[in-house]
Amino acid sequence: MGILRVEQADLERLRFTLTVAEDLDCSGLPVCGEQVCTYDEGFIHGLLSSHTGREFQVREVDCWASGDRVCRFEAHAL
């Protein structure tokens, strides 16, 4: 997946901002203006859901392929 870092964590509300540097899915891809890390969204969803017993919504908000140098995800419990 890459180097996972927790940028922000609100444990009471189960809201997280996570970054993945050196993402195996897209680091080094040419900029195409799209967010392409759907595998990582699913991986983070599964990780958080299995550890908390709650369902999560995870979406990528920044991506290497859209011109950023890390992939950033926002996650929150449903």
Buried (B, 14 or more C-beta within 10 A) or exposed (E): BBEBEEEEEEEEEBBBBBBBEEBEBBBEBEEEEEBBBEEBBEBBBEBBBEEEEEEBEBBBEBBBBBEBEBBBBBBBBE
